[in-house]
Amino acid sequence: MTSKFVMIAGALVAMSSAQAAFAQTADQNKQGVYVSLHAGVAKVNDVDVDYFDEGGAFGGTGVQDTAEFEADLKSAFNVSGAIGYDFGLIRADIEVAYSRNKIKALKVEGINGTPATLTAADRADVCDYLEVDTCAGSGNTFQFDGSKLRQLSALGNVWVDIPTGSAVTPYVGGGLGVAGFELDGEGKARFAWQLGAGVAFNVSPSAAITLDYRHRQAKGAAIVDEDFEDAGVRVGKIRTNAFTAGVRFRF
């Protein structure tokens, strides 16, 4: 019994020593340039999408008419990459991310600031205005194929790694930058910020597998139709939640 206890205790001490040695080696070699690649899913919260046109386009009598919609988007594939420098407990990088979310439904919230309940004739007019081949749904909600919201962002970030004395390292942080978005071929670049967190599983002193979360917000903008100066669309604030897995290599 005593010999078995000694053997088990010795094994535990050896494992603990190996883990501590790995953590110490990782800490000693932690500083340096790194690159990371991530892939996963991006979910965009409902976005306010307001179409505006010259007076009378939506039945109004003013100089400009506005139809207020809320867009419901499907989750989509998200890919990102970063290059930065690891200072030890703090990392700084530039991260570029891309996603393309399909609009699965538009819900009419109002016309010229007034809540509206659409008739069958109104629905037909809206479908014609949107210029879509198939336009299904009921009431104030329209479902159609084709429209996509594309996002390409570039943000400078600062991340704080949280030491645990093991091969697992959680981190938190955030950043500022620019997010360009495109809706039906027309787009704008706007100020954006993000908060993020994740955990790195260090498989060697210079490589890690990561699980990552990002919450990014981009400021909205008005996109004017190139052919009609009085017409266009106002896209509200875009809020994106991305869940990804990735790899990180330090040099």
N, C-alpha and C positions, 0 to 999 in steps of 0.2 A: 504493500500500500504506500509506504513511504517513498519507495523508488519511483512508483508511478506519479506520485504527487510532484516529486522533484523533476521528473521528465516533463510533465505538463507545465510546471512553473517555468522551467527553462525554455520551453517552446514559446510561451507567452512573452517572456523577456526578449527572446530573439526577434519575435515579430514586432514588438514595440520598438526595439532598437533599430530594426530595418526601416520601419515607418518613420522614425525620428530622423534617421540618416537621410532618407529620401527627401523629407520636408526640408532638412537643413541644406541639402544639395540644391534643391529647387530654389530656396531663398537666396543662396549665394549666387546663383546664375540667373536671377529673376530679371535684372535690368537688361534692356536692349530693345531693338526694333522688333515689332511683331506684325504679322498679318493674320486676318481671320476671314472665314467664309461662313455664311449662314443660309439656311433654307427652311421655309416653314409656311405658315398660314397667316394672312393678314385679314382682319375683320374691320371694316369701316362702319362706324356708327351712321345712323340715318343723317342725310345731308339735306339742307335747305337748298332748293334749286328754283330760282324765280326767273321765268321768261318775261322779257319786256319787249314791247313793240310800240309802234306809233298809235296814237289815240284812235279808239274804235276797233282795234284788232281783237279785243276780248269783250267788246260790248260797252266799253266805257265812253265817256264824253270829254275826257281831259286830253292833255297834250300827249301823255304816254299811258299805255295800259300795261298792267302787270298781272301775270298768273302765278300764284305762289304754290309750289309743289314741295313735297318731301320725298326724297329718293331713298329707296330700300335697296341695298347692294348685297350681292353674294360674297361670301368669303372667297379668297383667291390665294394663289401661290405667291409667296414673298421671297425674294432673294436679296442678299446684302453682302457687302464686303467692307473691310476696314484695314487701314494701315496706321500704325501708331508707334509710340514708345512707352515702354514699361519702366517706370522710375523706381519700382519696388512695391510700395503699398498703393501707389497712384499710377494710373495709366491715362494717356491722352491719345486720342486718335481722330481720324477723319473717316466717317462711315457713309457709304453710299448704299441706298436701298431702292428697290423697284418692285411695284405691284400693279396689277391690272384687275380691277374689280368690276364685274358686270352689274349693271343696273337691272334688277329683276322686277321692280315695280315703282311707279310714280303715283303719289296720292295728292290730289288737288286739295290744298288747304284753304284757298280763297282766291277771289278775283278782285284786284284793286283794293286789297286790304279788308274786304268783306267776306265772311264765310259763305261758301257756295255749295249748293246741292245740284249736281248736274243731271240734266235730262238726257234722254237717248240722243237727241239732236246735238246737245252740248258735247256729249262724248264723241260723236262722230266728228265734230269740228276740231276737238282737241287732237284726235288721232290724225286728222289731215294736217294740222299745224305741225305735229311732231314728225311728219313724213316717214312713218314706219310702215312696213309691209303688213305685219300682223299686230293687232292691237286688241287684246282681250281684257277680261276683268269685269268688274261690276261697280256700280255706284261711282264714287270719286276716285277709285283705284284703277290704274292702267298697268297692264302687264304686256311687255313686248321684248323682242330680241334685238340685239345690235349695239345698243349704247353701252359704253364702257368708260370708267373713270381710271385713267392711268396716272400713277404717281412716280416721280423720280426725285429723291431727296439726297442732299449732301449736308451733313452736320458735323461740326466739331464737338467732340465729347470729352468729358473727364470722368473716369471711373475709379472708385475706391475699392480695392480688394480687402476682404476681411480675413485675416489669418485665423486658421483653426488648428495649426500644428499637424495637419494631415494633408493628404493629396486632394482634398476637396476644398475649394476656395469660393465662397459666395462673393458677389460684388453688387454695388449700387452706383448710380450716377445719372448723368444726363448731358444734354448738349443743346446748342443753338446752330441755326443754319438756314438753308433755303430748301423749299419743296416746290417742285414744278408739277402742276397737274394739267391734264388734258381731258376734255370732255367732247366727244364726237369731233375730234380733229382740231379743236381750238383749245388753247391753253394759256396759262400764266405761271410765273414763278413768284412765290410769296414767302414771307418770313415763316419759319417753323421752329419748334422746340420739341424736345422729347425727354422723357424720364425712362429709366430702364433698370433692370435687375437681372441677375442670373446666377449660375453656379458653374464653375469650371472643375472638371475632373482631370487632374494632371496625370497623364499616362507616362510622362517622362519629364526631365527638367526643362525641356524646350517645347513640349507639345501638350495640348489639352483638348478634351472634348467638352463642349459647352451647351448648356440649355439657357435660352435667353428670352427675355420679354422686353418689348418696347411699347410705350404709349407716346404717340406722336400727334401733335396738333399743328395744322397749317392754316394760316389766315386765308379767308375767302377773298374772292375777287369777281369783278364784272368782266365778262368776255363779250366784246362787241362783234357782231356779224360783219365779216369783211365786205359783204355785198350791200348791206343795209345798215347805215350808221345809227339809225334809231332803234335797231333791234339787237337782241343778244340775250345772254343769260347771266344771272348773278349766282355764283356758287358760294354757299355759306362756309363756315369753318369746317375743316375736314379733320375728323378725329379717327386715328387708326391705332388698332391694337395688334401687334405682331408677336406670334409665338414661333420661335425657331430653334433649331439645333445646329451646331456648327463645330468647326475645328479652329484652333488657334496655334500658330507656330511662332516661336521666338528665336531670334538669330543672335 
